[in-house]
Amino acid sequence: MIYALSSLPEEKTGVGGKAYMLAMMTQMGIRVPEGFILDARPGQEELETINRNLGDNFCVAVRSSADGEDSKEHSFAGQNSTFLFIRTWKDLVNAINSCFDSILKESSSTYRKYFLGSAKAVPMNVVVQQMVDAKHAGVFFSKDPRNKEQGWLLEYINGVGEDLVSGKKTPKQIREGYYSEEITSEQIEEIVNVSLLLEAKFNQDFDIEWAIDGNNQVHLLQARPITAKNSISQIKKVGLEELERLKQQYSKDTTWDGQIFAELSINPSTFSTELWRDSFKKNAAFDKALQKIGYLGFRDVKDGESILDNIFGKNYVNLTKLAPLFFGPMPYSIEPLPRPHLKFHISKINLKTLIYTPKTVFNMISTGLSVNTHRREFINLASKDLVSFSTVMDRPNDLEFYRSWGDEELRSRLLKEMAVFTRDTMVWPFVLISLTETTIQTLQSLLADIFDDHKASELIKQWTGNGVRTETYEMGRYFKKACAKPELRGMFLEKYGHRGPGELDMVSKRWIELGEDAFYDLSVEEYEKSKNNHTFIDVEKEVSQFKTFKKTLVLEEWKLLKELLELREKWKMAILKPFAHLRYILMEFGRRYELCPDDIFWLNSQEIVNFDRASHLPLIQQRKNKSRLLKNFNFSSVTSIQEIENVLNNRQKNSDNFKGEGISPGLVKGEILVINDPNKWKNIQWPANPIVVAESTDPGWTPIFTKAKGIIVSKGGVLSHCAIVAREMGIPAVSGIINCHNMFKGGENVWLDGNDGTIHII
């Protein structure tokens, strides 16, 4: 049926929040673009009526209005379709049908499943209105959602408002008590008065979309109750609660390092957090790795205590707990930047450190000598164990491998796989990470003596990118080949299907699950051309030309570093097979418990094996909601309670947010493309020269790397997988742009300088 906005019955609330509020505002005498509502897909008779009423010369906007959309509980922002500047009858019919069809879109279905508990389609309605060719457009909040005590907030851009609400353009702001040269006080007053009318009638706070046309008239385009679940005030509330937890649980001088887990680009799920925390407990993999190298390990740590802490939903290594695990009590702390080193603290001198310091110093010297002497032996042992590990732990890429297992057998397998992974599987990877860091420090020192610190750092970046052929590089080459030659895709998935974007979090899909969606179409000609884009250098030849007697030492350190980097990648390739199978086990539990996709990953192991629907379903939703809110907080790679408190209270020092660390050299101009969910990369509209922005990346982002012209990440140092892969592929990259994935909106044109780490907006 067709309802004019001016005559929709007040009790007819089932047309969706958008359509209903437009009708009510029209009937309250508020200036709303003239239009009508369709509560079902129009038949031939209704289409003829619309055609007669519109005539031949029209320009309209066609907007979806699903039942429950723009409610106080759920905004459904951006989930359904909107079409602007429709001028032909054919386009109008297509737009109306597309709006009705949009309720079936995957994003809309996922939103309903996440927030409403069911993906079942809800009734769709469509609004057709006269199009306002806006000079300015924006959103008005009757109460600032970040801080209601600050009064109202108005945001606007030049042009139509779709680019504002979609996040494509960064808006200008006007707060209560302030005005703008572009928006007059009379226009602001008119918008404020509309807000007051709505508050009085409906007894709640609203945000209002508005536009100002070329004649300077204000038009109201939408009004909805301010959704509280993701409001900035709610985000801050959760942040303050998390800060209070940290203050109660840790001493005020505690510091944390997030670089080790820089590749966890999202707040990890509950199960993933448990798995990684268990690897950092007494008698687990990290403890064994320290002792294998010659350090003390978790000798004085309580059973069950982990040095991996969950800080605002992200994994950080507790540096305060870490330092004594190397050599025992001492008046030093580990300072991770610019490279890990010890820093003396007079405040840490006490009777215990005075007694132990001589022994500690002896341990430091003897262990340092032992590590340097036995690195070759460690490499040989790690290589040998990799062969046996790859044989024993080889697993088929079969998503239904556990379908026929009994319940008790499945529970037993889950706990056994977890124990093996956290206790044994990660030992050699942790050893190799430590030896790699030791070797790069030695190489940095040698090169700095020959040149200087800056030149030494640049050489190491260049060599680790252009002088190493890692397993990840080969995977990237094979991926592009499979894109160009579809007959190879099955073999690619057989070899690499256990990997995928966001692969260190159990919740992330593997490539074997994505199947054909893991690839994009690439012509053979483009593939052949791309093969020659990267040139490897002969580092040994380059070093042999140094005019110094230290070149022999440099060469030896370089050979060790090269082997360590290549071996580290091979081990990662191997350990991700049993890791992927843990995901497949959890997926089978989720199927048996009839849970929504991904819900099972928000339970810990004991909750999974002792699942109780009544108590665990609300717990899953609570954890997912909290994680979503905590994603809004981002801190330095090395953070502390003091820094966290400063950020939450807006007391952090001003810094240049566009100056980071160059992790892959090169200078490139391009358009910012923010990617928060790498699984959906195929649905992205890629610009000509995309500069990909993300919190962090991992080798599972290979499809994205092959299309990117530049990379900007918040986390990841020069030896991170992002850095090495970017250098191998010849992609300029910058790290250390804190909160870049939220700071950039997408569409900005920038110069990215991977040499000095600067980003210049054009």
MOUR-V644070 format. One record per backbone hydrogen bond with DSSP energy under -1.0 kcal/mol. CO is the residue of the C=O (numbers start at 0). NH is the residue of the N-H. Records with the same first field share a line. If there is no record, write none. Layout:
CO->NH / NH
//
This chain:
0->38
2->36
3->6
8->11
10->12
15->19
16->20
17->21
18->22
19->23
20->24
21->25
22->26
23->27
24->29
25->28
30->219
33->129
34->4
35->127
36->2
37->125
42->46
43->47
44->48
45->49
46->50
47->51
48->52
49->53
50->54
58->130
59->85
60->128
61->82
62->126
65->68
68->16
73->70
75->78
80->63
82->61
85->59
87->91
88->92
89->93
90->94
91->95
92->96
93->97
94->98
95->99
96->100
97->101
100->103
101->104
104->108
105->109
106->110
107->111
108->112
109->113
110->114
111->115 / 117
122->66
124->64
125->37
126->62
127->35
128->60
131->133
134->158
135->211
136->156
137->209
138->154
139->207
140->152
144->232
146->149
147->150
150->143
151->175
152->140
153->173
154->138
155->171
156->136
160->163 / 164
161->165
162->168
163->166
171->155
173->153
174->177
183->187
184->188
185->189
186->190
187->191
188->192
189->193
190->194
191->195
192->196
193->197
194->198
195->199
196->200
197->201
198->202
204->225
205->141
206->223
207->139
208->220 / 221
209->137
210->218
211->134 / 135
212->215
216->212
218->210
221->208
223->206
227->230
230->234
231->235
232->236
233->237
234->238
235->239
236->240
237->241
238->242
239->243
240->244
241->245
242->246
243->247
244->248
245->249
250->253
254->318
255->638
256->316
258->261
260->263
262->264
268->272
269->273
270->274
271->275
272->276
273->277
276->279
277->280
278->285
279->306
280->283
283->287
284->288
285->289
286->290
287->291
288->292
289->293 / 294
296->298
297->300
301->304
306->317
308->315
310->313
313->310
315->308
316->256
317->321
318->322
321->324
322->325
323->327
324->296
325->295
329->331
330->344
332->342
334->340
340->334
342->332
344->347
345->348
349->353
350->354
351->355
352->356
355->359
356->360
357->361
358->362
359->363
360->364
361->365
362->366
363->367
364->368
365->369
366->370
367->371
368->372
369->373
373->377
374->378
375->379
376->380
377->381
378->382
379->383
380->384
381->385
382->386
383->387
384->388
385->389
386->390
387->391
388->392
395->397
397->400
399->402
401->404
405->409
406->410
407->411
408->412
409->413
410->414
411->415
412->416
413->417
414->418
415->419
416->420
417->421
418->422
419->423 / 424
420->425
421->284
423->426
425->429
426->430
427->431
428->432
429->433
430->434
431->435
432->436
433->437
434->438
435->439
436->440
437->441
438->442
439->443
440->444
441->445
442->446
443->447
444->448
445->449
446->450
451->455
452->456
453->457
454->458
455->459
456->460
457->461
458->462
459->463
460->464
461->465
462->466
465->536
469->473
470->474
471->475
472->476
473->477
474->478
475->479
476->480
477->481
478->482
479->483
480->484
482->521
484->487
485->488
487->491
488->492
489->493
490->494
491->495
492->496
495->498
496->511
498->510
499->502
501->504
504->507
509->513
510->514
513->516
514->517
515->518
522->526
523->527
524->528
525->529
526->530
529->532
536->538
537->541
538->542
539->543
542->545
545->547
547->550
549->553
550->554
551->555
552->556
553->557
554->558
555->559
556->560
557->561
558->562
559->563
560->564
561->565
562->566
563->567
564->568
565->569
566->570
567->571
568->572
569->573
570->574
571->575
573->576
574->578
575->579
576->580
577->581
578->582
579->583
580->584
581->585
582->586
583->587
584->588
585->589
586->590
587->591
588->592
589->594
595->598
598->601
599->602
600->270
603->607
604->608
605->609
607->610
611->615
612->616
615->619
616->620
617->621
618->622
619->623
620->624
621->625
622->626
623->627
624->628
625->629
626->630
628->631
629->632
636->257
638->255
639->643
640->644
641->645
642->646
643->647
644->648
645->650
646->649
654->656
655->658
657->758
660->734
663->732
665->753
667->751
669->749
670->690
671->746
672->692
676->679
677->680
679->682
680->683
683->685
688->670
689->708 / 709
690->672
691->711
692->674
694->713 / 714
697->700
698->701
700->703 / 704
701->705
703->706 / 707
709->691
710->733
711->693
712->736
716->719
719->723
720->724
721->725
722->726
723->727
724->728
725->730
731->710
732->662 / 663
733->712
734->660
735->737
736->739
738->741 / 742
739->743
747->671
748->761
749->669
750->759
751->667
752->756
756->659
757->752
759->750
//
